[in-house]
């Protein structure tokens, strides 16, 4: 799904007239689709698949990225990884809008491998770095993961389970090996190939690489939310005394978060559908501890990283 979104956004960018080559794992090979407005068939990875490429995007599984990285590097192409496989690899530059400014570094145009973090990792990193400028001492974040992170099969299973439960039927569990409809979870069933523990590891790794010691490393938990699209998160930060909502909100806005102009409905996984930025509610002070503040936000988990990858490619090429 991430690859599909990426392909769509590339077709709407200044790369619309370029040649695209679509390659994937065996299960997707032969699929008829389109790229750059033209019909295209997904091909298997073969010798020469990456030849003549200016940029290679990895938007599939970790295993696919690691297996094919060496071949892609041999072509001299710029590598942009959205799979989470390369964030902590030596020599990889992690990037999302405002990260260079938040870390006080120059954009590295000579690097060969770049990593674009997932929506939750981007939110955790940007929050930690932004709030460190206004006295942050520590921060904890819980990310709520939609089933679309598991691909179309995950979406179909949630849809099927929802209908079955409303019809008082037993639910099928081929993807998650447990009930994911109307249910919050910190792990899937033991026979599921999708592991929330692995997702947490990826988010923590991407955040660690993004923060890189420039602020307090967030304590991160990721749980399953019974929704189709959109990642939401709740964070709590502990600050030096004397902070106010205005200064915290401004620090977040400066870091690229979209905050409401006036009071109203807060961001949700529904309200951010199709958006290319992370939406954040106005920070709220904890009633029992004035040094603690709460943050609530959401982002389109598919469009956000895809849009960031296209922005990065436009900077590189």
N, C-alpha and C positions, 0 to 999 in steps of 0.2 A: 504494500500500500504506500509506503514511503517512496519507493521508486516511481510509482505511478504519479504521485503528487509532484515529485521532483521533475519528471518528464514534462508534466503540464506547465509548471512554472518556467522551465527552460524555454519552452515553446512560446511563452509570453514575454521573454526577456530579450536582450539584444543578441542572444545566441539563436534566435528563432530561425535564422537562415543557415545555420551550421548543419553539418552531417552528424547524425546520432547513430550509435551502434548500441543495441540492447543485448546484453548477455546475462544469463542467470543459471541457477542450479537446474539439474535435469528435470525436476517436476514442472518447471515453467517453460522449458524449451519447446518451441513450436507454436506457442501462443501468438495469435494474430492480434496486433495492437496498432498503435500509431505513434510516430515521433516526428516532431517538426512539421506537423500537418500532413504527413505522408504515411501510407500503410507500412507497417514494420512487423517482422516476425522475430520473436526472442530466440537468440542463438545460444548454443553451448559455448563454454570457454574452450578455445583451441589455441594451438600455437599461432601467434600472430593476431590474436583477438584484440590486443591493446596497441597494436602497431599504428603509428601515425596519430595517436590520440594526444591532444593538448591537455586534456583533463579527464581523469577517471574518477567517477563517483561510486563509492561502495554504499549501497542502501539496503543490503540484505542481511544475512546472518553473520555472526562473528566468524564462524567456520569458513564461510565463503570468502570473507575479507582476508583472513590469515592465509588461506590456501593460495590466493591469487595475487597477493601484494607484491611478491618478488617479481612476477612477470610484468605487472603494471609499472613497477619502478624501473625496469630495464629499458622502457621506452623513453624515459626522460619526462614523462607527463607529470603534471601536478596531481596529487592524490588528495581527494576530499572524502573522508570517512564519516558516515552517519550511522554506522552499525554499532559503535561503541567498542570495537575491537582494538583500536590503535591509540586511544586517548592517553594512556600512560606509557606508550612506547617511546623509547629514547629518540629524540629528534623530531617527534611530532609536535606541531604547534596547535594548541586548542584555540578555537576562535568562535566568537559570536559578537554581534554588534555591541560596542562600548567596552568589550573586555580589555582591549589594548589601553584605553583611557583609564579604566578602573585599576589596572595593574601598573600603570605608568610606564609602559613599554612601547617601543616602536614596532609597527607591523613588519614581520619578517618576510619580505618578498622572495628571499632566496631559499626558503625552506621548501622541501619537496612533498612533505606529508602534513596534512591538516586534519583536524578532527572537529566536527560540529556536534556539540553535546545534545542529548535528549532534552525535551521541554522541562522536565522536573530538575535535571542537573543544571540547566541554564538558569532556572529560577533560583535554585539554592545558591549557586555561585554568585549571581548578580546581587542577590540580597545581601549575602555575607560581605562582599567587597564594598557595596554601596554603604551599608550601615556601619562598616568599620571606620568610615570617615566621620561618623557622628557618635563615637563612643561605645560601639558595640563591644561587649565582653564575651558573650557566647550566644549561639543560636541553634535552635533545633527545628527540624522541618519534617512533616509527614506528607508524602506525596500519595495521591489517590489515582491509581493506574487504571485506565479503561481497557476493555478487551481488544480494542483495535490494535494495541501493541503486539497482540498475538496474531495479527493478520486477519484475512477474511474468514478463515475457519473459526476463529474466536468470536467474531461478530455473529456468524451464523449459529454458533452454539448458544450464545446468550439469547438471540432471537428465538431459537427453538425452545429453549428452557422456559423462557417467559410465557410463550403460548401454552406449553404443556402444563405449567403450574397453574395458570389461570383456568385451564380446562380440567384441573384436578387429575392430571396424568403423571406418571413417573417421568423423570427427566433423563435424557441421554447425556452422557459425559465423555465423548470421545476425545475432546481436546484438553479439558481441564481436570478430568477425573474427579469432579466434585460439583456441587451446585453453585453456580456463579450468579444466577438470577436472584434478585432480592436478597443478596447476601454479601456481607463484608468479610474479607479473608486476609490473613497474613501469610497464607500458603495455599497452593493448589494440591490436588490429590497426589499420592505417591507415584502413580503411573503416568502423570502428565509430563509431557516433554517441556512444558513451560514452567520455569521455577521462579517464584517471586524472590527467593534468595539470590538467584543469579541477577535478576533485574536490580535488586538493591545494590549488589556488588558493582554493577555497571554504573549506576547513578553516583555512587560514592566515589568510584574511580574517576569518572568524568569531572565531578566537582572538585576532587583533590587536585587534578591536573589543572583545572581552571583557576582555582584559588592560589595554588602554588606558594603557600606560606605568606601571602600578602594580607590575610585576615584570619580570624578564627575559623577553623574548619567546621562547617555545620555538622551536627549530629543528625543523621538522616534515616528515616524509616519509609518504606514504600509498601502500601497495602492495595489489595484489589478493591475497586469500586464497581458496582453492577451497572455500568454505563457503557455506551458504545464508543463514543469519541470524547476527546478533551481530557487533559490532565488538570486536576485541581490540587491545591496544596494549602496546608495550614502551617504557619511558622510562628515561633515565639522567640523573641530576642531580649536579652538582659543587657541593660545599658548603664553607663554612669548616670548619676542622678541629674535631674534638671532637664530632661528631654521633653519635647512637646510634639504633638501630632504633625504640625506644619513642617518642622525641620526634618522629621523622618520621611514624610511624604515627598518633600522636595529632593531629598537624597535619592529616593527610589525613582522619582521622575527623571533626575539627571542620569540615572543608570539605564534608562530606556524603558522602564515600566510605564504602562498606560494607566493613569489614575482618573477616576471620575471627576468631572468639573464641579459637580454638586452632588448632594446626598441623593440616594436612590437605590435601586436594586444593585447588589454586589455582583462581581463577576462569577460566572459559573461555566461548567463545561459546555452548556448550551449557548450562552451568550458570546463565547469566544470562537465559535465555529467560523472558520474562514479567515480569522485574524492572523496577522503576522507578527504580533507583539504579545508580551505577557501582560495581562490585565490584573490590577491589584486594587483591593479596597483600601480606603483610608485607614491607616494604622489605628488600633484601639488600645488604650492603656488598660492593663489588668487592674481590676477594682481592688484587689487585696494586696497588690505589690506594685507600687508606682514605678519601680525600675524595670518592670517587665511589660513588653508591648506585644500585641498579637497582629499577625499579618495573614490575610486571606487572598488567594489569587487563583488564576486559571489561565491555561493556554491551549491552543489547538495543537495536540501532540503530533499531528502529521504535518500540518502546514508550517508551523514555526521552524523546525529544523530544516525542512526543504527550502523555505524562503531564505534562511540564513546561509545555506549552502550555495544558493544561486548568487546571493550578494558577495560571498567570498570569491566565487569564480569570476565575477565581474571585476573584482579588485586584482585578481591574479593574472587575468588574460587580457 
